[in-house]
């Protein structure tokens, strides 16, 4: 690989990340932003807990490198985005999913890395504001 190809690849990755991640998550890559600070930046400090937002994480994960997580916001209306915060990770903003239309069923299932036992917070950005749900996962073998 020559220098020009490497620069193009690096710039392409930066452009791709800037379109996928929120500004708060990009800031998170540049420093050690704590989970509570990330939640405050995403929500503007205004969020409420909701039983309509369902976060499914295992109580015990044997392998922290692939912990299955499901965020179900189908009971909420007008969902614009869903975020996942893993509190004990060095970079706690684990993911963001944007939904093209408010009519789409807001559901996301994926695997994340967790280095140690941690609190996990899901945030749904709806037309009416931000709602959250929490869970705790114990990890026996670290993944980070």
Helices and strands as residue ranges (DSSP letters): H 3-20, H 23-30, H 35-43, E 47-49, E 54-57, E 60-61, E 67-72, E 79-86, E 93-98, E 107-112, E 118-126, E 129-139
